[in-house]
Amino acid sequence: MSTVRRSREALPAAWRSAVTAVLATLAACGGGGDGMGTSPASMATSVMGSGSMGSGSMGTSCMGMGMSMHNSMSCAAPTIALMAPPGTLSRTVTLRAHVVVSQGDGVVRVDFLIDGTRIGTATADPFVISWDSTSVSDGPHTLGAMVGDSLGQTASASPVAIAVDNHPLFTVALSAAQMIPAPASTATGTAHLSVNLGSGALSGSVMLGALTATAVTLNEAFAGSAGPPLLSFSPDASAGEWHLPAGALLTLEQVTTLLQGGLYVTVSTAANPAGELRGQIAPANVMVIFSTMSGAQEAPPVAITASGVAVTTVDMVANTLTVNVHATGVDDALAAEVDQGAAGASGPSLAALARDAIDPGHWSVQLAAVSAADIEAFKGGNWYVNVATPADPQGAIRGQIELTGH
């Protein structure tokens, strides 16, 4: 026994330090040379990097590499990346981070920050929090995140620039062309609206041209369909000016519909009590497009007297599609759908439309999910609406959905 003691004592000091550091790191990383290592204190998640056993090959572990005569073994620091939320942010927003740690290490917490101030913490994979964006001012902000692992190491994500707008302003052009069917009117008008997306408080006015209105209302429906009134404007002392009453308020669900493009202003007159002018309220991420439909647009063209109009609403952030088709002369139609294809060419189906139970010429689909690639096709003018009949099962009338002029 004395010989063994003398041998240990004879080890150079540098060697003794290196071995001690290695054993300490092995214990911290969850393993030791005698198989009795201590596991990390917190294992909220364990994410393997590329080349790990999680991807089908032997993982690189901080428990088994890095030891040398001059360098003690250590676990690599974690990495973190933020998933940037799309578009301008409003109301409650979901924030996400992706974290990678070495095998044998664990994540203790992920802190999310706005302009350097912590706004929430996630402790388990997936690293997600809900953030109330009304807690900050409208305008540009910086989103950040930090991760801490079970070894006391930390890392920060590259900051992401975001924009917040919880008090949008809308200028809405009113015209007879947005009514279906469109009345013979050359009158125009403009609505100016301001919304607090957090509380639903709404204010605004409507200015009319050469038009004597009997009512001005805010209604709920997507472009191409009619819906019930939510709020009424009151006439002002000034001719042609109407205002929302003080304290006008939208519900949470109505604010959501507004942001989807599903609210509109309508102006009724004695000649057109159902509405002479209409203006759809479209946020910046929403586009509303009116397309005429005819047999001449089919590929090949179809000789038919039927016609129609297709009104398309596209949310380019949420990736949703809403379409209302009003067709005449094709009451025997078998189906209607939105397809992908350039003008003069046919393509695959994107979304099927359902026939109205009361009006056989009305077909629609609401908030159908589409892909980011589909949205790019839309931007390129490669969507069209097609109505098929028994005589023309490949399509009797068609309308190309084009962004020209929008």
N, C-alpha and C positions, 0 to 999 in steps of 0.2 A: 504493500500500500504506500509505503514511503517513496518508492521509486515512481509510482504514478503521480504522487503529489509533486515530486521534484520536476517531473516532465511538464506538468501543467504550469508550474511556476516559471519554467524556463522559456515558455512561449514569448516571443517578442511582444512588446506592448502594443504595437500597431496591429498585430494579428489578433490579439485579445480584443481590441476595440472593434475590429471589423466583424469578428464572430458575434460579439455582443449585439452590434447594430443589426446584423442579419437576423438573429433570433428574435429581436424585438420587432422587426418589420414583419417577419413571418407570423408572429402572434397577432399583430395588428391587422394583417390582411386575411386572417382566418385560418392559418395553418402553421405547423411547426415541424421540426425535424423528427420529433418523437410521436407525431400524430396526435398530440394533445393541445394543439393551438386553440386560441380563443377566437370565436367568430365575431364579426363586427357587431357593435351594439345595436345598430338599427339596420334592418334589411327591408325598407319600404319597397324597394324595387332593385332588381339586378339586371341591367341591360348589357348584353354582350355586343361588342363591336364587330366589324367585318372580320371574317376569318375565325370567328368563335364557333363553339360547338352549336350555338343557336342557328348558325347558317350551314351546318353540315360538315364542319371541319374542326380540328382540334383548336380549342381556344388558347389565346395567349394570356396567361394569368400572371398577376403580379406576385403570386405565391411561388412561382417556380423559375423566375428569370431575374437577371440583374446582379447576381452575386459575383463578385470578383475579389481579388486580393486588395484592391484599392477603392472599390465603390460598394457601399452597402446597398442592399436591395430596397426598392421603393415601389409603391403603387402609383400608376399614372393618375394625374388629376382628372376629374370628370370634365366632360364637355357639355355645353348646352346651346341650343339654338331656338329662336322664337319663330313661331308660325305667324306671319303677319296677317292680321284680319283684313279682308278685302274692303275696298270702298271707304266712304266717309262713315264714321262710326256715330251711332246714336243709341240712346237708352241702354239696356243691358247687353253687354258684349261678352262673348266667350273668348278667353285668352288661353293659348296652348304653348307648351314648351316641349322640346324633345331633348332627352338627356341620355348620355352614354357614359357608363362607368366600367372600370376594369372588372373582370370576373373575380368574385370574392369580395368586392367592395359593395357598398350599398348607398342609397340616397336617403339622406335624413330629411331634407326640405328643399323646396324650390320657391323662392320669393319672386313675385312679380312687382314691378315698379313703374310708376308714371312720373316722369321728370325727376327721377331719383328718389321718390317717396314710395315706400312699400304699400301696396293696395290689396295684397292677398297672398296666401301661402298654400301650396299643395305639398302633401307628404307621401303621395302614392301615385303610381303610374295608372292611368294617364295623368300627366301633370297639367291640370286644367282648372281654371277658376272663372267665375262669373263676376264681371265688373260693371258697376253702375257708372256709365260715362257722364251722367248728369252731375257727378261730383266734381268735375273740372269745367273750366271755361271752354267755350267754343273756340276752335282754331287748332293750330299745330301743337303736337305734344310728342314726347319721346317715350316709347315703351322699352322697358329693360327687364332683365331677369337674372337671378343668381341661384346657383346650386351649391349645397353643402353636402359632403359625403360622410360616411361613418368614420373616416380617418381624420376628420377635421379639415380636409382640403376644400377649397371653394373655387368657383369659376363663374365668370360673367358671360352672358350672351352678347353678341353684337347688337347695339341698340337699333330699334326700328322706328322710323318716323310714321306717325299716324295723324289723322285729321278728325276732329270731333265737331259735330253740328247738331245740337239739340233744339235749335230755334230757327228752322229753315223758313225762308220767304219764298212764296210762289207767285209768279205772274202768269195768269192763265188767259189765253185768247179764247173768246167766245164766238162761235159762228154757227150758222144753220147747217153747214156741211157735216157737223158732228152728230146731228140728229138723224135717226133712221126710222122712217123715211125722212129725207131732208125736205123741209118746207121751202117754198119759193120766197126767200127773204134775202135781202142784201144788207140787213142790219148787222152790226158788230157790237162787241163789248169786251171789257177787260176786267178780270177779277184780280185783286191783290190780297193775299192771305198770309198770315203769320201764325205759326203753330209752336207751342211749347210741347215737345215730344214727351217730356217727363210727366207733366201734369195733364196734358190734353187741352190746355187753354188755347182758344182759337179766336183770332180777331181778323177783320178784313172788310173790304168793300168791293162793290161792283159798279163800274162806270159804263153806262149804255149810251149808244149813239142815237140815231133817229129811230127811237123805239119807245112805245108806251107799254111798260110791263105791268102785268097784273100780279105777278109773284116772282120772286127770285129765291131759289132754295139750294141748299147743299144736299146732294143725294149720294147714295151708296150703290155702285155697280161699276163693273169694268166697261171700258169703251166698247160700244156696239151693243150694249144691253141697258135696260132701264131698271132703276131701283127706287126704293122708297126715300122720301125726304128725311134728313136728319135734323137740319136747322133751317130756319127761315130768316132771310134778310129783311130789313125794314127800310121803307123809302125815306130818303133824306129830304130836307127842305129844298136842296138843290135838285133841279130837274135831272133825271137820269142817274142819280146816285143812290145806291142802296148799301146799308151797313148791317153787319152782324150785331146782335144785341150784346150788351156788356155781360160778361160772365159766361159766354158761349163755351161749351166744353165738349170734347170728344172722349169717348170711353177708350180704355186701353186697346180693345179689339178694333175700334174704329181708327185709332192712330196706326195700328198695324196695317189695316186695309189702305189707309192713305199712302203709306210708304210703299205699298205694292202697286199703286196706281189705280186703286179701286174707288175713289171718290170723284165727284164732278159737280159743277155748278150748272144749273139750268135756269133759263128765263122763259116764263110763260106770258102769253099775250091773249087778248080776246080772240084773235084770229087763230091762234095755235095754243089752246089751253094745255096741251100735253108737253109743250115746249117748242119755242121758236129758235132759241140759241142754246148752245151747250159748250162747256169747256172742261175737258178731262184734266185733273190735277196730276201731273207726272213729275216725280222726283228726278234728280239728275241721272240716276241709274236705270230709269224706266223709259222705254220708247213706245209710242203709240203710232201705228201705221195703218192707214186706210188703203185698201187695194181693190180695184175694180176686177170683176170676174167675167169671163166670156169664153165661148167655145174656141175663138180664134187663138187663144193663148195655149190651147192644148197642143201636145206633140204626139202625132200630127194634129193639125187644126180640125175642129169639129164644127160642121154647119148646123147651128142651133140658134133659136131666138131667145133662149134662156139667158139670164144675167144674174149678177149678184155683187155684193160687197163683202169683203172680209176685213175685220178690224182686229189687228194683232197687238197685244201688249206683251213686251218682253222686259223682264228684269235681268239686266246683264251682270248683276252681282250675285243675286240669289239663284240665277240660272233657272228661271221659270218662264213658262209660255202660257198665255191666255188668248184664245181666239173666239170671236163671234162672227159667224157667217149668216148673212141674210140673202137667200137666193129666191128667184122667181122663175117659174117655168120648169122646175125640176122637183115637183112634189113627190114624184115616184123614185126619188134618189135612193140608192142602196146604201151609200156610205159617203162620209166626208172626212178628210184628214189633212194634216200638214205634212208635206213631203220635202225632202232635200233634193235640190237640183237647180241648175241655172236656167234662165229663160230659154225655152225651146228644147229643153232636155228633161227627161224623166229621171226620178231617183227614188230611193227607199223612203218608207214611211217614218215619220218622226213622232207624230201623235195623232190618235184617232179622236174624232169629234162625235159627240152624242146629239141625237135629234131632240128638239124640243117636243114635249108631249102635247102642246097646244098648237104651236105654229110649225107646220111641217117644213117650212123653208128656213127655219132657224136651227143652226148646228153650232155646238160650242164645246170648248174644253177650258178648264180653269186651273191655273197654277200647275200645269204639267211640268215635271222635272226634265230638264235637258242637260247635256254635258257642256263643258267648256269648249270642246271642239264644235259642238252644234252651234254655240253662240258665235264662234268665228265664222261658220258657214252663213249664219244670219247676217253678220256684218258685211259679208261679201255678196249679199243679195241672192243667196242660194237656198232660199226657202220659198215654197209656194203652197197655196191651199187648193185642194182638188175635190170636186164633187162628182161621184160616179152614179150612173143610172143603168137600168137594164139594157137600154139600147147602146150605151157607151160605158161599159164596165171599167175601162181604163181611165175614164174621166170625160165628163161632158162639158163642164166649165171649170176654169182655172184662173187663179189670181196670183201673180208673182208678188212676193213681199219684198219691196225694195226700199232702201234707206234714202234714195234720192229725194232731196228737198226736206229732209228731217234733220 
